[in-house]
Amino acid sequence: MKIFCPINEDSKIEELVKYADEFYLSFNNDDWKDQKDNFLSYHSRGFSSKASFKNIDNVKRVIDIIKNNKKEVFLVCNAHSYSDEQLQSIEKIMSQFEREGGDGFIVSDLNILKIANKFNLKIYLSTIFALYNISAVKALIKRYKVDRLILSRDVSYEEIKKFRTELNIEIECFVFLSGCRFSNGNCFCLHTENGGMCKFSLSNKWNINMDVDLYNENHDVYSNSLLNYGCGICAIYDFLEIGVNSIKITGREFDVDFILYVCKTIFEIRELAAKSHSKNEFIANLNKFKLIKKLNCENGLECFYPELGKWKDNR
């Protein structure tokens, strides 16, 4: 089972390749940014260098190091929608990435999927696709080249097992960092390099059409738990058992040192899961990791897969 990790700069790439098997990134493009209707980026994280590389030239060294370590790197193309003009621009961006040795694309839109099929690279369907219906996925992969389905964070463990057994493509699941456990594909909240507007509304008390007393009573619970660290670490043992192909760490907008810390910890937890003789043994040993102690496991609000989480022991 692979670990899929974000990368937003090159300073820690030599360390990151020791722990992650796959990487995903984005880079800004002046032609895209200068178009009159391009107020949003093609990769859903704004135009700053916080979550993306400044340009393709800054990506070259990273791709070389990743490839030299026999790992893979993917370009994120996961906006919710694209105009006709944007589709022309994104194809040029994808061509740049291919020329530099990229391995594939993470795509969120049917039009982008069609463009990606022009290249001889791997194609992963983003969670933005919001694919919950196995029959729909079968129809899609029959018509287009697709190598992997990235399942939404709100898909249950039993549903994940069905996807794994009934589809002849790779399956990827989220395990850490995104501060939201809900459906990305059905979310129409603006996301930038600083995160989602939903979190801003809580932290800045933009309580629209909500009872003030109810809001104040629940503000700490939601802002400190629901939108802090999203986590599926407890499911890593189960994912190994059913043959999930890859587990994803999100957070292109996070500091690279924190990304490295999380990636190394997830690597160690994956090793623990592989060596554990039972789920109980795995859960019992999770508390030795400092990362676990940062989480609010008492209420399950941070759990991607609450039916598998250690928080249940606290009920």
C-alpha positions in Angstrom: 0.0 0.0 0.0 1.5 3.3 -1.2 1.7 6.6 0.6 0.6 9.6 -1.5 2.1 12.9 -0.3 1.8 16.6 -1.3 4.9 18.6 -2.1 5.0 22.4 -2.5 8.7 23.2 -2.5 12.0 21.4 -3.0 13.9 21.9 0.3 12.8 18.6 1.9 12.3 16.4 -1.2 15.4 14.3 -0.4 13.9 13.4 3.0 10.3 13.0 1.7 11.3 10.4 -0.9 12.4 8.1 2.0 8.8 7.8 3.2 6.3 8.5 0.4 5.9 6.4 -2.7 4.0 9.0 -4.8 3.8 12.7 -4.8 1.3 15.3 -6.1 1.9 18.9 -6.9 0.8 22.0 -8.9 2.7 24.9 -10.3 1.4 28.3 -11.3 1.2 29.5 -14.8 1.2 33.1 -16.0 -0.8 32.5 -19.1 -3.6 30.9 -17.0 -3.5 33.7 -14.4 -3.6 36.4 -17.0 -6.8 35.2 -18.6 -9.7 37.5 -17.7 -12.0 34.7 -16.3 -9.3 32.9 -14.4 -9.9 34.2 -10.9 -9.4 30.7 -9.6 -6.5 28.4 -10.3 -6.7 25.1 -12.2 -5.5 23.3 -9.0 -8.0 24.8 -6.5 -5.3 26.4 -4.3 -5.0 30.0 -5.5 -2.0 31.7 -7.1 0.4 32.1 -4.2 3.6 30.0 -3.8 2.3 28.7 -0.5 0.6 25.6 -2.0 2.1 25.5 -5.4 5.4 25.9 -7.1 6.0 29.3 -8.7 6.3 27.9 -12.2 7.3 24.7 -14.2 11.1 25.6 -13.9 10.8 25.2 -10.1 9.3 21.8 -10.5 12.1 20.3 -12.6 14.5 19.5 -9.8 11.7 17.9 -7.7 10.6 15.7 -10.6 14.2 14.6 -11.2 14.8 13.6 -7.6 11.5 11.8 -7.3 12.2 9.8 -10.5 15.8 9.0 -9.6 14.4 7.4 -6.4 12.0 5.4 -8.5 8.9 7.2 -7.1 6.1 8.8 -9.1 4.8 12.4 -9.3 1.4 13.7 -10.4 0.0 17.0 -11.5 -3.2 18.2 -9.7 -6.0 19.4 -12.0 -8.8 19.5 -9.6 -10.9 22.6 -10.0 -14.7 22.0 -9.9 -15.2 23.2 -13.5 -13.3 24.8 -16.5 -14.3 27.2 -19.2 -13.5 26.4 -22.9 -10.6 28.9 -22.8 -9.3 27.3 -19.6 -9.5 23.8 -21.2 -7.1 25.0 -23.9 -4.7 26.4 -21.3 -4.8 23.3 -19.1 -3.8 21.1 -22.0 -0.7 23.2 -22.4 0.1 23.0 -18.7 -0.3 19.2 -18.8 2.0 19.0 -21.8 4.7 21.0 -19.9 4.4 18.5 -17.0 4.7 15.5 -19.4 7.8 17.0 -21.0 9.5 17.3 -17.6 8.9 13.6 -16.9 5.7 13.7 -14.8 3.9 10.4 -14.3 0.3 11.3 -14.5 -2.6 13.6 -13.6 -5.3 13.9 -10.9 -8.4 15.1 -12.7 -11.7 16.4 -11.4 -13.8 17.0 -14.5 -15.0 15.0 -17.4 -13.6 17.5 -19.9 -10.2 17.3 -18.2 -10.4 13.5 -18.2 -10.9 13.6 -22.0 -7.8 15.8 -22.4 -5.8 13.6 -20.0 -6.6 10.6 -22.3 -4.6 12.3 -25.0 -1.4 11.7 -23.0 0.3 8.3 -22.3 0.4 9.0 -18.6 -1.5 7.6 -15.6 -4.9 9.1 -14.7 -6.3 9.3 -11.2 -9.9 10.5 -10.7 -10.1 13.1 -8.0 -12.5 13.0 -5.1 -14.0 16.1 -6.8 -15.5 13.7 -9.3 -17.8 12.6 -6.4 -18.2 9.1 -7.7 -20.3 7.0 -5.2 -22.0 4.7 -7.7 -20.1 1.6 -8.8 -22.1 1.2 -11.9 -21.3 4.8 -12.9 -17.6 4.2 -12.4 -17.7 1.0 -14.5 -19.4 2.9 -17.3 -16.8 5.7 -17.1 -13.7 3.4 -17.0 -15.1 1.4 -19.9 -15.1 4.5 -22.1 -11.9 6.3 -20.8 -8.5 5.3 -19.5 -8.5 5.5 -15.7 -5.9 4.0 -13.5 -7.2 4.9 -10.0 -10.3 6.1 -8.2 -9.8 8.4 -5.3 -12.7 7.9 -3.0 -14.5 10.7 -1.1 -13.7 11.0 2.6 -17.3 10.3 3.5 -17.5 6.9 1.9 -17.9 4.2 4.5 -15.6 1.3 5.1 -18.2 -1.2 3.8 -18.6 0.8 0.6 -14.8 1.0 0.2 -14.7 -2.8 0.3 -17.3 -3.0 -2.4 -15.4 -0.6 -4.6 -12.2 -2.6 -4.1 -13.7 -6.0 -5.0 -16.0 -4.9 -7.8 -13.7 -2.5 -9.8 -10.7 -3.5 -11.8 -8.8 -0.3 -11.0 -6.7 1.0 -8.1 -8.4 2.5 -5.0 -7.1 5.4 -3.0 -8.4 6.6 0.4 -7.6 9.6 2.6 -5.9 9.1 5.9 -4.7 12.5 7.2 -4.5 16.3 7.3 -7.5 17.6 5.4 -9.6 19.4 8.0 -12.9 18.3 6.5 -14.5 14.8 6.5 -17.3 15.7 4.1 -17.8 15.4 0.4 -15.3 17.4 -1.7 -17.2 16.9 -4.9 -20.4 18.2 -3.5 -18.9 21.2 -1.8 -19.2 24.5 -3.5 -17.3 26.5 -0.9 -14.3 28.5 -2.2 -11.0 26.8 -1.5 -7.7 28.7 -1.7 -4.1 28.3 -0.5 -5.3 29.2 3.0 -8.0 26.5 3.1 -11.8 26.5 2.8 -14.1 29.4 3.3 -16.1 27.1 5.6 -13.3 27.2 8.1 -12.9 31.0 7.8 -16.6 31.4 8.5 -16.2 29.5 11.8 -13.0 31.1 12.9 -14.2 34.6 12.1 -17.8 34.0 13.3 -19.5 34.6 10.0 -22.5 32.9 11.3 -25.1 33.4 8.6 -28.7 32.3 9.4 -27.7 30.5 12.6 -29.0 31.0 16.1 -26.3 33.0 17.9 -26.5 31.0 21.2 -26.4 27.7 19.3 -23.4 29.0 17.3 -21.5 30.2 20.3 -22.2 27.0 22.2 -20.8 24.8 19.4 -18.2 27.0 17.9 -15.3 25.5 19.8 -16.4 22.0 19.0 -16.6 22.6 15.3 -13.6 24.8 14.8 -11.3 22.7 17.0 -12.5 19.3 16.0 -14.5 19.2 12.8 -12.3 21.5 10.8 -8.9 20.9 12.5 -7.2 17.7 11.4 -9.2 15.2 9.4 -8.0 11.7 10.1 -8.3 8.1 8.9 -5.2 6.7 10.6 -7.1 4.0 12.5 -8.3 2.6 9.2 -4.8 2.0 7.9 -4.8 -1.5 9.3 -8.1 -2.3 7.7 -7.0 -0.8 4.3 -4.0 -3.1 4.3 -6.3 -6.1 4.9 -8.6 -5.3 2.0 -5.9 -4.3 -0.5 -6.4 -0.5 -0.8 -3.7 0.6 -3.2 -2.8 4.0 -1.8 -3.4 6.2 1.2 -3.4 10.0 0.8 -2.0 12.8 2.9 -3.6 16.1 2.0 -2.4 19.6 2.6 -0.5 21.2 -0.2 -0.9 24.5 1.7 1.0 23.3 4.8 4.5 24.1 5.8 6.9 21.5 4.2 8.4 20.6 7.6 5.0 19.7 8.9 4.3 17.7 5.7 7.6 15.8 6.3 6.7 15.1 9.9 3.2 13.8 9.0 4.6 11.7 6.1 7.3 10.1 8.3 4.7 9.3 10.9 2.2 7.8 8.5 5.1 5.7 7.1 5.9 4.4 10.6 2.2 3.7 11.3 1.9 1.8 8.0 4.8 -0.3 9.1 3.1 -0.9 12.5 -0.1 -2.0 10.8 1.8 -4.5 8.6 3.5 -6.0 11.7 0.4 -6.0 14.0 -1.4 -9.3 14.5 -4.8 -7.8 15.2 -6.6 -4.5 14.9 -6.7 -4.3 18.8 -2.9 -4.6 18.8 -2.6 -1.9 16.2 -4.9 0.5 18.0 -3.1 -0.1 21.3 0.2 0.9 19.9 -1.0 4.1 18.1 -0.8 6.2 21.3 3.0 6.1 21.2 3.0 8.5 18.2 3.1 12.2 19.0 0.8 13.0 16.1 -2.0 10.9 17.5 -1.9 12.9 20.8 -2.6 16.1 18.8 -6.0 14.7 17.7 -9.4 15.0 19.4 -10.3 11.4 19.2 -12.9 11.7 22.1 -15.8 12.7 19.9 -15.0 11.2 16.5 -15.6 14.5 14.7 -12.2 14.3 13.0 -12.7 10.7 11.8 -13.0 10.0 8.1 -14.1 6.5 8.9 -15.7 6.8 12.4 -16.9 3.1 12.4 -13.2 2.1 12.5 -11.8 4.8 14.8 -10.3 4.5 18.3 -12.6 7.2 19.5 -15.3 4.6 20.0 -13.4 3.3 23.0 -14.1 6.6 24.8 -17.9 6.4 24.4 
